Amino acid sequence: MSEPARSGLAFSCRCGSLQGRVSARGVRQGTHVECFCRDCRAAQLYFKQPDPAPGAVDILQMAPEEIEITAGGQFIAAMKLSPNGMLRWYANCCNTPLATTPPSASLPFAGFLVRRITDDTSILGPVTTRGFVPRPNGKQKHEKIRFAAFGLIRRVAISRLSGRWKNTPFFDKKTSEPVATPVVISKDERAALYP
């Protein structure tokens, strides 16, 4: 068995102040996806990351309790593209995006950005689902969405039944509130991110 299969995969923000690991279980049970949606692209642009378009954002979908921050937890921060939007978690030491979660801990889901993983990501295997893939007619289509959907249902059920959903670096274990007050960007800021 390879080392990543036993111990998971290390990740880091750009400056290295925030570090952590995706657990071996997170790697094994995660779903490797590519997302072409406008929100994922807008978040990358907000954090001054390279524009993924016309490509996708590479994501490992997993249960959030499989993410552990081992150093620099004081730098964890969150933003929202809209008041009711997803939480976009990042390291505010260097504005590095890390993961996306729903605004509530009760739905244990995290989309972790593969580019933040510092170990060899070949263990993740090929992308199994592609979301919001643009078509020539201007519409979008999901490809092999069943892998992401079944993975999500399975992980949420296991997380909720085991009680592990409370063990997340993104939400307080006692109150289930986000560990950082999210910044909601303005309409003008948001409009600039959707060219």
Residue pairs with C-beta under 8 A, 6 or more apart in sequence:
2 123
4 24
4 27
4 119
4 120
4 123
5 24
5 27
5 28
5 123
6 24
7 21
7 24
8 21
8 22
8 23
8 24
8 25
8 26
8 27
8 66
9 21
9 22
9 27
9 117
9 118
9 119
9 121
9 123
10 19
10 20
10 21
10 117
10 118
10 119
11 19
11 20
11 21
11 22
11 98
11 112
11 116
11 117
11 118
12 18
12 19
12 20
12 116
12 118
13 19
13 72
13 75
13 90
13 91
13 93
13 94
13 96
13 98
13 116
14 91
14 94
14 96
15 91
15 93
15 94
15 96
17 71
17 72
17 75
17 91
17 93
17 94
18 69
18 71
18 72
18 73
18 75
18 76
18 91
18 93
18 96
18 98
19 69
19 70
19 71
19 72
20 67
20 68
20 69
20 70
20 71
20 169
21 67
21 68
21 70
22 30
22 60
22 62
22 66
22 67
22 68
22 112
22 117
23 66
23 67
23 68
25 66
26 60
26 62
26 63
26 66
26 67
27 60
27 123
27 124
29 62
29 63
29 66
29 151
29 154
29 155
30 60
30 61
30 62
30 66
30 112
30 124
30 151
31 60
31 61
31 62
31 128
31 129
31 147
31 148
31 151
31 152
32 58
32 59
32 60
32 61
32 114
32 124
32 125
32 126
32 127
32 128
32 129
33 59
33 60
33 61
33 111
33 127
33 128
33 129
33 130
33 131
33 147
33 148
34 55
34 56
34 57
34 58
34 59
34 127
34 129
34 130
34 131
35 56
35 57
35 59
35 111
35 130
35 131
35 132
36 55
36 56
36 57
36 130
36 131
36 132
36 133
36 134
36 140
37 131
37 132
37 140
38 132
38 194
39 81
39 85
39 86
40 52
40 56
40 57
40 59
40 100
41 51
41 52
41 53
41 57
41 193
42 81
42 190
42 193
42 194
43 79
43 81
43 88
43 97
43 100
43 193
44 50
44 51
44 52
44 57
44 97
45 51
45 193
46 79
46 81
46 88
46 185
46 189
46 193
47 90
47 95
47 96
47 97
48 95
49 97
54 134
56 130
56 133
57 113
58 113
58 114
58 115
58 127
59 100
59 111
59 112
59 113
59 114
60 111
60 112
60 114
60 117
60 124
61 109
61 110
61 111
61 112
61 148
61 151
61 152
61 155
62 110
62 112
62 155
63 108
63 109
63 110
63 155
63 156
63 158
63 159
63 164
63 165
64 99
64 101
64 105
64 108
64 109
64 110
64 165
64 168
64 169
64 170
64 171
65 108
65 159
65 164
65 165
65 166
65 167
65 168
66 110
67 99
67 110
67 112
67 168
67 169
67 170
68 169
69 76
69 169
72 91
72 93
73 169
75 91
75 92
75 93
76 89
76 90
76 91
76 92
76 98
76 169
76 170
76 179
76 180
77 89
77 90
77 91
77 92
77 180
77 183
78 87
78 88
78 89
78 90
78 170
78 178
78 180
78 181
78 182
78 183
79 87
79 88
79 90
79 182
79 183
79 184
79 185
80 86
80 87
80 88
80 103
80 182
80 183
80 184
80 185
81 88
81 185
81 190
81 193
82 184
82 190
83 184
84 103
85 103
85 184
86 100
86 101
86 102
86 103
87 100
87 101
87 102
87 103
87 170
87 178
87 182
88 97
88 100
89 97
89 98
89 99
89 100
89 101
89 170
90 96
90 97
90 98
91 98
96 116
97 113
97 116
98 112
98 113
98 116
99 110
99 111
99 112
99 113
99 170
100 110
100 111
101 109
101 110
101 111
101 168
101 170
102 109
103 178
103 182
104 176
105 165
105 166
105 168
105 170
105 171
105 176
106 165
106 176
107 156
108 155
108 156
108 159
108 160
108 164
108 165
108 168
109 152
109 155
109 156
110 168
110 170
114 121
114 124
128 144
128 147
128 148
129 142
129 143
129 144
129 145
129 146
129 147
129 148
130 142
130 143
130 144
131 142
131 143
131 145
131 148
132 140
132 141
132 142
133 140
133 141
133 142
133 143
134 140
135 141
158 164
159 165
166 173
166 176
167 173
169 179
170 178
170 179
171 177
171 178
171 179
172 178
172 179
